[in-house]
Amino acid sequence: MRILTNTTSPYARIARIALGEKGFDLSGTEIVNPWADDPALLKLNSAARVPTLATGEGLPLTESLLILLWLEKKVPEPSLLAGPLDRTISLAGRAMGVVDAMANIVTNTMQVDPGFGEHRVGLRRRRTILDGFRALEADPPAYDGGTPDVAVIVTIVALDYLRLRFRDAPWAPALPRLDALRAKVAERPAFETTAPYI
């Protein structure tokens, strides 16, 4: 199995953490630059997006949540959908909305307009980030040890991405309850080895 990723993508990190928590060996990880139309990535995924996973048979799997769905069917235990399913999916969706909004600002700022974050659409994305984080801070996913569920995974990925990409933003909120949640999973190998960096 090969996993094509980069060092900053929150989507790729969600998939990699899920794989690691399911017991997959992450040593097949290949760092690629999706913006450079990397030939290895394009061969598997014409959208040139990470994560892209190539199964042992060479079949490409793309999109983090579809990879997670594949994992749940392929390796049901430990489940990443433990706990009350409706709540888990609801919290994961809220965190994913935050991830999407941050990635939208970062991508448009880097590729389209350096001032994107201050334009009308960028400000709406910022509102999504702030509202989403406030809701997650007020009602964070539960975690008492063991395999974290998808809500915990996506929430921590969102938090780490905020700290990576918006560290000095004056609007970035203090999130002590989410920081406490992060501290509980920080040393789990799947989180530690996938920590994002620029």
DRENNUTOR-41427 format. One record per residue: residue in one letter; x, y, z of N, C-alpha, C in turn; chain. Coordinates in nm, 3 decimals, always signed. Layout:
REM residues N
   type       npx       npy       npz      capx      capy      capz       cpx       cpy       cpz   mol
      A         X         Y         Z         X         Y         Z         X         Y         Z     A
...
REM end
This chain:
REM residues 198
   type       npx       npy       npz      capx      capy      capz       cpx       cpy       cpz   mol
      M    +0.084    -0.118    +0.000    +0.000    +0.000    +0.000    +0.089    +0.124    +0.000     A
      R    +0.049    +0.221    -0.080    +0.119    +0.350    -0.087    +0.021    +0.459    -0.047     A
      I    +0.070    +0.558    +0.026    -0.010    +0.674    +0.063    +0.062    +0.797    +0.012     A
      L    +0.000    +0.869    -0.079    +0.058    +0.992    -0.130    -0.004    +1.108    -0.053     A
      T    +0.081    +1.192    +0.000    +0.037    +1.299    +0.089    +0.131    +1.417    +0.075     A
      N    +0.105    +1.522    +0.151    +0.205    +1.627    +0.170    +0.213    +1.655    +0.318     A
      T    +0.293    +1.752    +0.356    +0.321    +1.771    +0.498    +0.222    +1.863    +0.567     A
      T    +0.129    +1.923    +0.492    +0.037    +2.020    +0.553    -0.110    +1.984    +0.538     A
      S    -0.148    +1.903    +0.442    -0.289    +1.879    +0.412    -0.365    +1.819    +0.531     A
      P    -0.469    +1.889    +0.579    -0.549    +1.830    +0.686    -0.627    +1.708    +0.639     A
      Y    -0.665    +1.707    +0.513    -0.740    +1.593    +0.458    -0.652    +1.468    +0.457     A
      A    -0.530    +1.485    +0.410    -0.438    +1.371    +0.409    -0.408    +1.324    +0.551     A
      R    -0.399    +1.418    +0.643    -0.369    +1.379    +0.781    -0.484    +1.300    +0.842     A
      I    -0.607    +1.339    +0.814    -0.722    +1.262    +0.864    -0.710    +1.116    +0.819     A
      A    -0.683    +1.096    +0.691    -0.671    +0.959    +0.639    -0.553    +0.886    +0.701     A
      R    -0.442    +0.954    +0.715    -0.323    +0.889    +0.771    -0.343    +0.851    +0.918     A
      I    -0.405    +0.940    +0.996    -0.433    +0.905    +1.135    -0.527    +0.785    +1.140     A
      A    -0.631    +0.786    +1.058    -0.725    +0.674    +1.056    -0.653    +0.544    +1.021     A
      L    -0.567    +0.547    +0.922    -0.490    +0.428    +0.884    -0.404    +0.381    +1.000     A
      G    -0.334    +0.475    +1.062    -0.248    +0.440    +1.175    -0.326    +0.380    +1.291     A
      E    -0.441    +0.438    +1.321    -0.522    +0.387    +1.432    -0.580    +0.250    +1.400     A
      K    -0.593    +0.219    +1.273    -0.642    +0.086    +1.232    -0.528    -0.016    +1.224     A
      G    -0.406    +0.029    +1.251    -0.293    -0.063    +1.253    -0.216    -0.075    +1.124     A
      F    -0.246    +0.010    +1.026    -0.171    +0.005    +0.900    -0.035    +0.067    +0.919     A
      D    +0.062    +0.014    +0.848    +0.198    +0.065    +0.849    +0.202    +0.191    +0.762     A
      L    +0.243    +0.302    +0.819    +0.247    +0.428    +0.744    +0.382    +0.450    +0.676     A
      S    +0.469    +0.349    +0.677    +0.601    +0.369    +0.615    +0.592    +0.381    +0.463     A
      G    +0.479    +0.342    +0.404    +0.462    +0.358    +0.260    +0.418    +0.498    +0.220     A
      T    +0.430    +0.593    +0.313    +0.390    +0.730    +0.285    +0.489    +0.795    +0.191     A
      E    +0.438    +0.859    +0.086    +0.521    +0.933    -0.008    +0.477    +1.078    -0.006     A
      I    +0.572    +1.168    +0.016    +0.544    +1.312    +0.017    +0.548    +1.361    -0.127     A
      V    +0.440    +1.424    -0.170    +0.431    +1.480    -0.304    +0.382    +1.625    -0.295     A
      N    +0.403    +1.698    -0.402    +0.352    +1.835    -0.409    +0.234    +1.836    -0.506     A
      P    +0.111    +1.842    -0.454    -0.005    +1.837    -0.543    -0.015    +1.958    -0.636     A
      W    +0.050    +2.069    -0.601    +0.045    +2.189    -0.685    +0.143    +2.181    -0.801     A
      A    +0.235    +2.085    -0.796    +0.336    +2.072    -0.901    +0.300    +1.964    -1.002     A
      D    +0.176    +1.914    -0.997    +0.133    +1.807    -1.086    +0.233    +1.690    -1.085     A
      D    +0.261    +1.644    -0.966    +0.353    +1.533    -0.946    +0.307    +1.414    -1.029     A
      P    +0.395    +1.359    -1.115    +0.355    +1.249    -1.203    +0.302    +1.126    -1.129     A
      A    +0.363    +1.092    -1.016    +0.316    +0.974    -0.940    +0.173    +0.997    -0.889     A
      L    +0.144    +1.119    -0.849    +0.010    +1.151    -0.800    -0.090    +1.153    -0.915     A
      L    -0.053    +1.218    -1.025    -0.144    +1.227    -1.140    -0.177    +1.090    -1.198     A
      K    -0.082    +0.999    -1.192    -0.105    +0.864    -1.244    -0.218    +0.795    -1.168     A
      L    -0.227    +0.822    -1.039    -0.330    +0.759    -0.955    -0.455    +0.844    -0.941     A
      N    -0.439    +0.977    -0.948    -0.550    +1.066    -0.919    -0.539    +1.189    -1.008     A
      S    -0.617    +1.194    -1.114    -0.608    +1.305    -1.209    -0.646    +1.439    -1.148     A
      A    -0.714    +1.436    -1.032    -0.746    +1.560    -0.963    -0.624    +1.616    -0.890     A
      A    -0.516    +1.540    -0.882    -0.392    +1.581    -0.816    -0.417    +1.626    -0.673     A
      R    -0.497    +1.548    -0.600    -0.530    +1.581    -0.462    -0.473    +1.476    -0.367     A
      V    -0.442    +1.522    -0.249    -0.403    +1.430    -0.142    -0.511    +1.434    -0.036     A
      P    -0.538    +1.319    +0.027    -0.464    +1.194    +0.016    -0.507    +1.113    -0.105     A
      T    -0.412    +1.040    -0.156    -0.441    +0.935    -0.253    -0.372    +0.810    -0.200     A
      L    -0.447    +0.705    -0.190    -0.396    +0.578    -0.139    -0.402    +0.477    -0.253     A
      A    -0.295    +0.405    -0.274    -0.294    +0.295    -0.371    -0.296    +0.165    -0.293     A
      T    -0.399    +0.085    -0.314    -0.409    -0.043    -0.245    -0.297    -0.135    -0.293     A
      G    -0.285    -0.249    -0.228    -0.184    -0.347    -0.269    -0.201    -0.391    -0.413     A
      E    -0.325    -0.383    -0.464    -0.353    -0.418    -0.604    -0.334    -0.299    -0.698     A
      G    -0.298    -0.184    -0.642    -0.276    -0.065    -0.724    -0.400    +0.018    -0.749     A
      L    -0.511    -0.018    -0.686    -0.635    +0.055    -0.703    -0.628    +0.187    -0.625     A
      P    -0.653    +0.301    -0.691    -0.644    +0.428    -0.618    -0.770    +0.456    -0.537     A
      L    -0.750    +0.499    -0.414    -0.859    +0.545    -0.328    -0.830    +0.691    -0.295     A
      T    -0.931    +0.776    -0.305    -0.912    +0.918    -0.282    -1.018    +0.972    -0.187     A
      E    -0.995    +1.091    -0.138    -1.084    +1.165    -0.048    -1.081    +1.103    +0.092     A
      S    -1.045    +1.184    +0.189    -1.019    +1.133    +0.324    -1.137    +1.058    +0.385     A
      L    -1.257    +1.111    +0.372    -1.370    +1.044    +0.437    -1.411    +0.917    +0.364     A
      L    -1.386    +0.909    +0.233    -1.411    +0.784    +0.161    -1.308    +0.679    +0.200     A
      I    -1.184    +0.723    +0.221    -1.081    +0.631    +0.268    -1.119    +0.578    +0.406     A
      L    -1.171    +0.666    +0.491    -1.214    +0.625    +0.624    -1.329    +0.523    +0.616     A
      L    -1.422    +0.547    +0.525    -1.533    +0.453    +0.506    -1.480    +0.318    +0.460     A
      W    -1.386    +0.317    +0.366    -1.323    +0.194    +0.319    -1.256    +0.122    +0.435     A
      L    -1.185    +0.199    +0.520    -1.117    +0.140    +0.635    -1.215    +0.073    +0.730     A
      E    -1.329    +0.139    +0.756    -1.428    +0.082    +0.849    -1.482    -0.050    +0.796     A
      K    -1.496    -0.062    +0.666    -1.544    -0.189    +0.607    -1.433    -0.293    +0.603     A
      K    -1.312    -0.248    +0.571    -1.198    -0.339    +0.556    -1.151    -0.393    +0.692     A
      V    -1.144    -0.303    +0.790    -1.096    -0.339    +0.923    -1.196    -0.282    +1.025     A
      P    -1.302    -0.357    +1.056    -1.408    -0.303    +1.142    -1.363    -0.269    +1.284     A
      E    -1.262    -0.338    +1.334    -1.214    -0.313    +1.471    -1.067    -0.274    +1.469     A
      P    -1.030    -0.175    +1.544    -1.115    -0.091    +1.628    -1.194    +0.008    +1.542     A
      S    -1.315    +0.032    +1.581    -1.401    +0.120    +1.503    -1.368    +0.266    +1.529     A
      L    -1.373    +0.345    +1.424    -1.355    +0.490    +1.435    -1.491    +0.559    +1.446     A
      L    -1.597    +0.479    +1.453    -1.733    +0.531    +1.465    -1.796    +0.485    +1.597     A
      A    -1.713    +0.467    +1.697    -1.762    +0.421    +1.827    -1.845    +0.529    +1.894     A
      G    -1.914    +0.489    +1.998    -1.996    +0.585    +2.071    -2.127    +0.609    +2.000     A
      P    -2.204    +0.706    +2.048    -2.332    +0.736    +1.983    -2.307    +0.787    +1.840     A
      L    -2.350    +0.709    +1.742    -2.317    +0.737    +1.603    -2.362    +0.876    +1.558     A
      D    -2.484    +0.915    +1.591    -2.534    +1.046    +1.546    -2.446    +1.159    +1.599     A
      R    -2.411    +1.152    +1.727    -2.326    +1.257    +1.786    -2.187    +1.257    +1.724     A
      T    -2.129    +1.138    +1.707    -1.995    +1.128    +1.649    -1.991    +1.189    +1.510     A
      I    -2.087    +1.153    +1.427    -2.091    +1.206    +1.289    -2.120    +1.356    +1.290     A
      S    -2.208    +1.402    +1.379    -2.240    +1.544    +1.388    -2.116    +1.625    +1.424     A
      L    -2.041    +1.582    +1.527    -1.921    +1.655    +1.567    -1.813    +1.647    +1.460     A
      A    -1.797    +1.532    +1.398    -1.698    +1.519    +1.290    -1.734    +1.612    +1.174     A
      G    -1.862    +1.621    +1.141    -1.906    +1.711    +1.034    -1.880    +1.856    +1.067     A
      R    -1.904    +1.894    +1.193    -1.876    +2.031    +1.235    -1.726    +2.061    +1.219     A
      A    -1.642    +1.970    +1.266    -1.497    +1.989    +1.255    -1.453    +1.990    +1.109     A
      M    -1.516    +1.905    +1.026    -1.480    +1.903    +0.884    -1.517    +2.035    +0.816     A
      G    -1.628    +2.097    +0.856    -1.664    +2.227    +0.802    -1.558    +2.331    +0.835     A
      V    -1.501    +2.324    +0.955    -1.393    +2.414    +0.995    -1.269    +2.389    +0.909     A
      V    -1.235    +2.261    +0.891    -1.120    +2.225    +0.806    -1.141    +2.279    +0.665     A
      D    -1.258    +2.257    +0.608    -1.286    +2.304    +0.472    -1.270    +2.455    +0.462     A
      A    -1.322    +2.529    +0.560    -1.313    +2.675    +0.556    -1.168    +2.721    +0.565     A
      M    -1.090    +2.660    +0.652    -0.948    +2.698    +0.662    -0.872    +2.664    +0.535     A
      A    -0.895    +2.544    +0.482    -0.826    +2.504    +0.359    -0.864    +2.595    +0.243     A
      N    -0.989    +2.639    +0.239    -1.034    +2.731    +0.135    -0.959    +2.863    +0.143     A
      I    -0.944    +2.917    +0.262    -0.869    +3.042    +0.278    -0.723    +3.023    +0.239     A
      V    -0.661    +2.917    +0.287    -0.520    +2.893    +0.258    -0.498    +2.876    +0.108     A
      T    -0.578    +2.793    +0.044    -0.562    +2.767    -0.099    -0.581    +2.894    -0.181     A
      N    -0.687    +2.967    -0.153    -0.713    +3.089    -0.231    -0.610    +3.197    -0.203     A
      T    -0.560    +3.206    -0.082    -0.456    +3.304    -0.050    -0.326    +3.270    -0.122     A
      M    -0.292    +3.141    -0.128    -0.167    +3.099    -0.193    -0.177    +3.099    -0.345     A
      Q    -0.291    +3.061    -0.398    -0.301    +3.037    -0.542    -0.374    +3.146    -0.621     A
      V    -0.457    +3.227    -0.554    -0.541    +3.321    -0.628    -0.513    +3.466    -0.588     A
      D    -0.529    +3.498    -0.459    -0.520    +3.637    -0.414    -0.468    +3.639    -0.271     A
      P    -0.350    +3.699    -0.249    -0.296    +3.705    -0.112    -0.390    +3.772    -0.012     A
      G    -0.481    +3.854    -0.058    -0.575    +3.921    +0.031    -0.709    +3.850    +0.042     A
      F    -0.718    +3.727    -0.006    -0.846    +3.656    -0.010    -0.915    +3.651    +0.126     A
      G    -0.839    +3.630    +0.232    -0.897    +3.616    +0.365    -0.971    +3.738    +0.414     A
      E    -0.946    +3.853    +0.352    -1.013    +3.977    +0.393    -1.127    +4.014    +0.299     A
      H    -1.146    +3.937    +0.193    -1.258    +3.963    +0.101    -1.386    +3.900    +0.158     A
      R    -1.497    +3.931    +0.095    -1.627    +3.886    +0.144    -1.633    +3.735    +0.165     A
      V    -1.589    +3.659    +0.066    -1.594    +3.513    +0.080    -1.496    +3.466    +0.187     A
      G    -1.378    +3.523    +0.190    -1.280    +3.487    +0.292    -1.332    +3.516    +0.432     A
      L    -1.399    +3.628    +0.449    -1.456    +3.662    +0.580    -1.568    +3.567    +0.620     A
      R    -1.645    +3.520    +0.521    -1.748    +3.420    +0.551    -1.683    +3.289    +0.596     A
      R    -1.573    +3.252    +0.531    -1.502    +3.131    +0.572    -1.449    +3.148    +0.715     A
      R    -1.397    +3.268    +0.746    -1.348    +3.294    +0.881    -1.462    +3.279    +0.982     A
      R    -1.579    +3.328    +0.948    -1.694    +3.313    +1.037    -1.723    +3.165    +1.062     A
      T    -1.716    +3.084    +0.956    -1.736    +2.939    +0.970    -1.633    +2.881    +1.067     A
      I    -1.509    +2.923    +1.052    -1.402    +2.874    +1.140    -1.433    +2.909    +1.285     A
      L    -1.462    +3.036    +1.309    -1.486    +3.081    +1.446    -1.610    +3.017    +1.507     A
      D    -1.719    +3.015    +1.432    -1.842    +2.955    +1.484    -1.823    +2.806    +1.510     A
      G    -1.754    +2.738    +1.418    -1.731    +2.595    +1.435    -1.644    +2.565    +1.555     A
      F    -1.536    +2.640    +1.570    -1.449    +2.617    +1.686    -1.519    +2.653    +1.817     A
      R    -1.598    +2.758    +1.817    -1.671    +2.793    +1.940    -1.766    +2.680    +1.981     A
      A    -1.834    +2.624    +1.883    -1.926    +2.513    +1.913    -1.850    +2.391    +1.963     A
      L    -1.736    +2.358    +1.899    -1.657    +2.243    +1.942    -1.595    +2.266    +2.080     A
      E    -1.555    +2.389    +2.107    -1.500    +2.422    +2.239    -1.607    +2.408    +2.347     A
      A    -1.729    +2.449    +2.316    -1.839    +2.441    +2.413    -1.883    +2.297    +2.437     A
      D    -1.869    +2.213    +2.335    -1.917    +2.075    +2.342    -1.820    +1.984    +2.267     A
      P    -1.701    +1.962    +2.322    -1.599    +1.885    +2.249    -1.632    +1.736    +2.244     A
      P    -1.572    +1.666    +2.147    -1.588    +1.521    +2.144    -1.531    +1.459    +2.273     A
      A    -1.592    +1.352    +2.317    -1.544    +1.283    +2.436    -1.430    +1.189    +2.398     A
      Y    -1.332    +1.180    +2.488    -1.223    +1.085    +2.468    -1.168    +1.045    +2.604     A
      D    -1.172    +0.914    +2.631    -1.123    +0.863    +2.759    -1.012    +0.761    +2.741     A
      G    -0.946    +0.763    +2.628    -0.837    +0.669    +2.602    -0.876    +0.568    +2.496     A
      G    -0.779    +0.493    +2.451    -0.802    +0.394    +2.347    -0.809    +0.459    +2.210     A
      T    -0.871    +0.391    +2.117    -0.880    +0.439    +1.980    -0.977    +0.557    +1.972     A
      P    -0.929    +0.672    +1.925    -1.018    +0.787    +1.913    -1.115    +0.769    +1.796     A
      D    -1.233    +0.827    +1.808    -1.328    +0.818    +1.697    -1.302    +0.929    +1.596     A
      V    -1.378    +0.925    +1.487    -1.357    +1.020    +1.378    -1.381    +1.164    +1.423     A
      A    -1.469    +1.185    +1.520    -1.493    +1.321    +1.569    -1.368    +1.375    +1.638     A
      V    -1.303    +1.293    +1.718    -1.180    +1.335    +1.784    -1.071    +1.359    +1.679     A
      I    -1.058    +1.267    +1.585    -0.954    +1.280    +1.482    -0.970    +1.411    +1.405     A
      V    -1.088    +1.436    +1.352    -1.107    +1.556    +1.268    -1.096    +1.683    +1.352     A
      T    -1.142    +1.681    +1.476    -1.130    +1.798    +1.562    -0.984    +1.832    +1.589     A
      I    -0.903    +1.732    +1.620    -0.761    +1.758    +1.647    -0.688    +1.801    +1.520     A
      V    -0.722    +1.741    +1.408    -0.662    +1.784    +1.281    -0.697    +1.931    +1.254     A
      A    -0.821    +1.969    +1.279    -0.862    +2.109    +1.260    -0.785    +2.201    +1.352     A
      L    -0.772    +2.163    +1.478    -0.700    +2.245    +1.575    -0.554    +2.262    +1.535     A
      D    -0.488    +2.153    +1.497    -0.347    +2.161    +1.457    -0.330    +2.242    +1.328     A
      Y    -0.427    +2.233    +1.238    -0.419    +2.311    +1.114    -0.436    +2.461    +1.144     A
      L    -0.525    +2.493    +1.236    -0.539    +2.633    +1.280    -0.406    +2.685    +1.332     A
      R    -0.340    +2.606    +1.415    -0.214    +2.649    +1.475    -0.101    +2.654    +1.373     A
      L    -0.110    +2.572    +1.270    -0.008    +2.573    +1.164    -0.026    +2.693    +1.072     A
      R    -0.147    +2.716    +1.026    -0.171    +2.815    +0.921    -0.216    +2.952    +0.970     A
      F    -0.274    +2.958    +1.090    -0.330    +3.084    +1.139    -0.277    +3.118    +1.279     A
      R    -0.158    +3.073    +1.307    -0.097    +3.089    +1.439    -0.097    +3.234    +1.487     A
      D    -0.063    +3.326    +1.398    -0.051    +3.467    +1.437    -0.174    +3.550    +1.402     A
      A    -0.280    +3.486    +1.357    -0.401    +3.560    +1.321    -0.463    +3.620    +1.447     A
      P    -0.490    +3.750    +1.446    -0.546    +3.812    +1.566    -0.685    +3.760    +1.601     A
      W    -0.752    +3.700    +1.505    -0.887    +3.650    +1.530    -0.889    +3.504    +1.579     A
      A    -0.772    +3.437    +1.578    -0.769    +3.296    +1.618    -0.809    +3.283    +1.765     A
      P    -0.908    +3.199    +1.795    -0.961    +3.192    +1.932    -0.874    +3.109    +2.026     A
      A    -0.884    +3.137    +2.153    -0.828    +3.049    +2.256    -0.922    +2.930    +2.269     A
      L    -0.865    +2.809    +2.276    -0.946    +2.687    +2.278    -0.894    +2.591    +2.385     A
      P    -0.905    +2.627    +2.512    -0.843    +2.544    +2.617    -0.900    +2.403    +2.628     A
      R    -1.030    +2.386    +2.606    -1.088    +2.251    +2.616    -1.040    +2.164    +2.501     A
      L    -1.027    +2.222    +2.382    -0.975    +2.145    +2.269    -0.826    +2.119    +2.285     A
      D    -0.753    +2.213    +2.344    -0.611    +2.188    +2.374    -0.597    +2.072    +2.472     A
      A    -0.686    +2.064    +2.570    -0.682    +1.953    +2.665    -0.713    +1.821    +2.595     A
      L    -0.807    +1.822    +2.502    -0.836    +1.703    +2.424    -0.714    +1.662    +2.342     A
      R    -0.651    +1.760    +2.281    -0.532    +1.732    +2.201    -0.422    +1.668    +2.285     A
      A    -0.404    +1.719    +2.407    -0.301    +1.664    +2.495    -0.324    +1.516    +2.523     A
      K    -0.449    +1.474    +2.525    -0.480    +1.333    +2.552    -0.438    +1.240    +2.439     A
      V    -0.434    +1.290    +2.315    -0.399    +1.203    +2.202    -0.262    +1.234    +2.143     A
      A    -0.196    +1.338    +2.193    -0.073    +1.388    +2.132    +0.035    +1.283    +2.114     A
      E    +0.046    +1.191    +2.209    +0.154    +1.093    +2.202    +0.114    +0.963    +2.133     A
      R    -0.011    +0.954    +2.088    -0.049    +0.836    +2.011    +0.031    +0.841    +1.880     A
      P    +0.095    +0.731    +1.840    +0.181    +0.734    +1.721    +0.114    +0.789    +1.596     A
      A    -0.013    +0.758    +1.575    -0.080    +0.805    +1.453    -0.089    +0.956    +1.450     A
      F    -0.103    +1.021    +1.564    -0.107    +1.167    +1.571    +0.033    +1.226    +1.569     A
      E    +0.122    +1.166    +1.644    +0.258    +1.218    +1.657    +0.333    +1.214    +1.524     A
      T    +0.323    +1.101    +1.453    +0.400    +1.087    +1.328    +0.339    +1.161    +1.210     A
      T    +0.217    +1.209    +1.225    +0.153    +1.281    +1.114    +0.142    +1.431    +1.141     A
      A    +0.206    +1.479    +1.248    +0.196    +1.621    +1.282    +0.233    +1.706    +1.160     A
      P    +0.153    +1.807    +1.127    +0.180    +1.886    +1.006    +0.298    +1.982    +1.027     A
      Y    +0.366    +2.011    +0.917    +0.475    +2.110    +0.921    +0.491    +2.171    +0.783     A
      I    +0.547    +2.291    +0.783    +0.570    +2.362    +0.656    +0.714    +2.347    +0.617     A
REM end
